């Protein structure tokens, strides 16, 4: 039987979850672990197709083995319906994961010694408990989100939400005296237009929180510099961030793609950035989930043009959406470059980048802050509103956009905020200082580095 530590990894089926799970997996490989990385078939196919000719790098003798399982939904199901996907996965995947663990033991003589599960894949911890191996929660979202989830019983008692998880009041509340104020917008599961959808997510959430009690080992992609209040509020959360993708510069950035992406990265944007003046480019990217209607898309395009500055804009071409919005006729785009998907960590570390227009997903937040880039915040869903509050009000390294009476962020507002953030030396100075603090965490002897070592030692015991 294989004595090397083998870890089975279970990310939620979303780009913002698969990506940090892959980075964590690569860190574990550096410490001598083997990884079985389990995705749904739908996500697995996206990851493999984005890799081009690199597929052989994660099969065969590679320490990261990509495995796919059906999510139980039909071919034409809406995989953006989070509740439907989660419920179907819960019905279908646990038995398959158990069988996989048994199969690799019998056929490959490999013993899985630990399951690292995402929050909404917490059923993996039940499997670990049942078969007597270690189980770990890894939260790729901010620690403040876990703090919010842990506070659900108290939020109900205090009359902030009802027993179905829906907000009763619009007034601000605090999870503890030191915690930043939150409002109804922070209750992310109730942010959708459909309250039934919110109630379904809330019920999933409550079930997952109960399962998490099966393990004492909770990891998160954060640091005390970012979220001191949240980490002291949930003392069992071990911060190991910022988890950043590392690139082998000996191979050259022009050939290396990031493992775990859903779309092929357009590496030509790095060469384009090389041609731009230092600190001049507006980087615009809204993650894997955000969608704009025609009006807002048009205002964004014309707003970027109005800034009269070079910009790099990621515009996803989701074949699943089948609703690609055309660029407006009056948009020239001469000073910018548009790509379908970018190697974001490489982009944000490029000296030509001036600021980041972002949806404030936690990965993007971590990557932007770790590169000292000021933010212009445009949240869309879930924890992104909470992250915006941290960026603008707590850390003071960015600004938000104000929408007009129709809920539209106008082209003029985009120009005004770009000019404002780029002329604010206080914001840029704070961003640079925060970058150094974050990177010190992952240097040898840094807090996150020590926490990761502590976790690895526990894993190998």
N, C-alpha and C positions, 0 to 999 in steps of 0.2 A: 504494500500500500504506500501511496505517496505521502511522505512526511512534510513536504513543503506546504506552507499555509495556503489554502485555497479559499477564496472568498466569493460568495455568490452575491451579485449586486442587482438590486431591483429599483430602477428609477421609475417615476411616474412618466406616462407617455406624452411628454411635452419637451420642446427644445430647451426651455429654461431649466429643466430638471436633468435631462440626459447629459447636457454639456458639463455641469459641475460634477455629476457622478463619474463621467469619463475622466475628468481631471483628477478626482480623488483616486480613481482606479490606477491611473498612471503613477501617482505618488506611491500607492501601495506596491506596485510593481518594482519601483526603485528600492523598496525595502525588502524585496525578495518574495513577494506574494504572487500567486497565480490568481487570475480573475475570470469568473464566468459572468459575463455581462448579459442580462436577460432583458430583451425588449419585446413588445408585441410585434407581430409580423409586419404590421403597417409601418411602424416606426423603424424596425430593423431594415426594411427595404429602402426607406429614405436614407438611412445612415450609410448603407452599403453603396447605394447609387451615387451618393455625393463624394465617395472616395476615389472614383475613377479607377486607375490601375493599382491602387494601394491595397486592395482588398486582401491580398495575400499576407499583408503585415499583421493581420489580426486573426488569421486562421492557422491551421497546422501547428507548428511548434511555438507560436506566439504565447506570451504569458497572459494576453487578454483574448479570451475566446468569446466571440459574439454569438449569442443563441437567440432564436426567435420562437415565439409561441403565439397561437391565434388568440385574439381578444374576445372571440365569441360573437362578434358582430358581423353582419352581412357586408358584402363588398361595397355597397352603395350607402352604408350608414354614415352619419355625420360624426366624424372623429373629433370635431370641435365641441361636441356636446359632452362636457366633462362628466356630468352625472351618469349619462348613459354608458359611457366608456368605463367609468369606475365600477359601476354595478355589474357590468358584463364581465370585466376582468375578475372581480371578486367571485363570481359564479364559476368561472372557467379555469383561471390560472393556478390557484393554490395546489390543486391535485397534480397539475402538470409539473409544477416546480418540485413538489415532493418526489415525483417519479424521476425527474432529471437528476436530483441528488442521489437517488438510489441507483440509477443507471450508470452514472459516472463512477460510483463506488464499485459496482459489479464488473462493468465492462472495461473501464480505464484504470481501475484500482486507485482512484483519487477520492480522498475524503474531504468533503466540504466542511470546513470548521467554523464558518461564520456566515450569516446573512446580513448584509447592509441594506436596509430598506428605506425608501422614501416615506414621507408622512402618509400619503394616500395609498401606499402599498404596505401599510402596517401589518396586514395579514401575514406577511413574510416573517414577522417576529413571532407570530403564533406557531408557524411551522418550526422555527428554530427552537422554540420552547418545547414543542411536542417531541422533536427528535433528539433533544438534548445537546444542541450546539449553541454557540454564541449568537446573539441577535443585537443589532445596532441600528438605531435611528440616525439617518443623516438628513438634516434639514437644509435644502439649498436655498431656502427663503430666509429673510432676516429673523434674528432672534426675537425681535419685538412681535413678530407674528405668532411665534410659539407662546410668548408671554400672554398675548391676547387670547389664544386658544385655551391656555391653562386657566384663564380668568372667567371662562364662560359661566360657571355656576354663580360666581359673584356678580357678574353683569346681569344675570336674571334676578338675583336677590335685590340688587340695587335699582331695579326698574329701568335699566338701560336697554335691555332686549327682553322680548317675551320668551316663553318656553319653546317657541318654534325658531328662535334665533333672529327675529325681525326687530329692528329698532323701534322703541316706544317713544323715545325723546330725541330731539335734535341737539340737546345741550351737550357741551363738552364734558369729558370725564377723564380721570386718570387711573391707571392700574395700580400706581403707588404714588406717594407724595413726590418722589424724585422723577417720576416718569413724565415724558412730554404729554401734553394734553392731546386727546383724541376726540374725534367727533363721529357722527353717524357714518360719514364716508369711510372711516377706518374699519367699519364692520363689513369687510370686503365681500363676504358671501351674500350680503343683501344689496350689493351695488347694482345688480342686473335689473332689467326692466320687469322681469317676471318673478314675483314673490314665491311662486311654487318652486321655481328653480333654486331660489335662495334657501328655502326650507329643506329641499332635498340635499343640497350641499352641506347645510348645517347638520343634518342628521348623520351624513357620512363622517363629518368632522368629529362629532361627539363619539361615534363608534371607534374611530381611529385613536382618539385620545385615551379611551379605556384600554386599548391594546398596547399603547406605548408604555403602560405601567409594567409590562412584562420585561422591560430592559432598563437597566440603570445607565446604559451607555448611549448618550445623546450627543451627536456632533453637529456643528453648524459652521457655515461659511461666513464667519464674522470675526470681529475683534473687539476687545474692550474699548478701543479708541473710537469705534463707531457706535457701539450700543452698550455703554456701561450699565445703564439702568435695567435694560432687558436681561442682560447676562447675570446681574445680581438678583433679579427677580426670579429667574429660573436657574438656580445654581448648578443643576446637573447637566446643563448645556456646556459642552466643551468646545470653545471656539478654535478652529484650525485654519481660519482664513487670513489673508485673502487667498483663495485657491485660484491660481493663475496658470494658464497654459504656457508651457515653456517651448521655445522653438530652437531647433538645432541650426544655428547660424552657419555651421560648417557646410551643411547641405545647401544653404542658400534659401532665402524666403520664397524665391520664385517657384520652387518645386514642392514645397511642403504644405500639405493640407491638414486641417485639424480633424482628428478623429471624433466622431460623435455629432457632427453637423447634419442637419436635415437637407441642406442644399449645398451644391458645390460652391466653394468660395472663389470669388473672382480676384485672383492675385494680381491682376494688372493694376489694381488701384494703388498698390504699394509703389510701383514704378511711377504712376501719376503723381502720388504724394511727394516723391523724390524731386519732382520738377517745381514744386510750390514753395513760396517763401516760408521761412520759419514762423510758426504761430499765426498762420493766416487762414487755415481751412476750417469751415464749419462742417462737422461730421453729423449726419442726420440718419438715425436708425431707430426703428420702433419695435425691434424684436420679431418674434415668429407668429404673433397672434393679432396685433393691432390692425384694424381695418378703418379706412376713412371713406366717407361718402364723396361723391363727385365734387361738391362745393368745397369741402374742407381740403381735399386733395389739390384742387385748383389754387386755393388761397396759399397753401404751403409752397407749391411750386413757384407762384408769382412772388411770394414773400422772400424766398431764397434769392430769386433774381433781383429783387428790390434792394437786398443788402449790398449788392455790388461787390461781393467777396467770393473767393473760390469756395465751393462746397463739394463734399462727397456724400451722396444720398443713396441709401439702400432702399430700393423699391422691389419688394418680393413679387415674384410672378407665380403665385400659387395656382397650380393647375387644378387643385381641389376646389378653389373658390369660384373659378370660372367667371370672375367679374373684374378683370383687369381694367382699371380706370385710365383712359387715355390722358396724356399730358395736354394742357390747354394750348390752343393754336398760337397764342401770343407769347408762349414760353420759348425763349431762345436757348437757354441753358449753356451759353457759350463759356461761362466761367466755372462750370461745374462738371462733375462726372457722376453718372448714375450706374449703379451695379445692382445685380439681383441679390447678392449675398456677399458679405465681406469677412475677411479674417479679422474680427473685431479687436482682439487683444493686440495684434500687430498694428492695426490702424491707430488705436488710441495711444500706443507708445511712440508713434511717429512724431518727430519734432515739428512737423508742419501743422499739426492739429491745434486749433485755437479754442474750440468749445464743442460740446456734445449736446445736440438736441435729441432728447431721449424720452422713451416711455417710462423710464425708471424701474424696469424690471431689476431684480436683485443682482443678477449676473452683470448686467450693464452698469449698474450702480457701482458694484465692487471694482469692475475693470476700469471705469472712468476715474473713480477716486484713487485707485492704485497707480494711475498714471498722471495724477495731478491736473486733470482736465476739468475746467468749470462746466457746470450743467445749465441747460435750459430745459425745464421739466414739463413734460406733456403726458401725464399718466393716463392710462386707459382702463385698467382692470385690476382687481385683487389688491395685493400689497403695494402696488405701484403708487397709490395715493399716500400711503403711510411713508414710503420711501421718499417721496417728494417733500413731505414735511421734514424729514430728517435732513435732506440735502439743503433745503432753503432756510429752515428755521433753527435747526439744532447745529448743523455743521457750518452753515452759512457759506456754502461753496457753489451756490447756484440760484437761479431765479425761476419763477413760474410764469406761465402765460395767462393773460386774462382774456376770457371770451366775451363776445358782445351779447346783446340782448337775445340773439337767436342761437346762442351757444356756439358761435363760430369764432375761431381764432383767426383774425384778419391778417392779410399780408403786411399791413402797416404795423400791427402789433408785433409780428415776427421781426421786422426790421428794427423796431424800437428796442426790443429785448436783446437782440443780438448786439446792437451797438452798446447797450447799457452794460451787459455782462463783460464785453471785451474791453470796455474802458474803466472797469472797476478793479483797481489794483488790490483792494482789500480781499475781494473774492479770489483773485488769482493767487495772491500770497497765501491765503488760508488753504487753498487747494494744494499748493506745493508743500506746505508744512504737513498736511494730512497724508500726502503721498509718502513722505519719509517715515511717518509714524506707522503706517500700514505695512510698508515693506520691511521695517525693522522686526515686525512680528514673525516673518517667515525666514529671517536670517538665522544662522546657527546661534542657538541660545535665546532666540526670541520666544515670546510667550506661545504663539501658535505652533512654532517649531517644537517646543517642549511638549505641548499638548499632543501633537501628532506622534511624537516619540513615545509618550505615555500610552497612547492608544495602541500603537504597534506592539509594544511590549506586552500589553494585556492580551492582544490578539494572538500572540505567539506563545503565551504561557501554556 
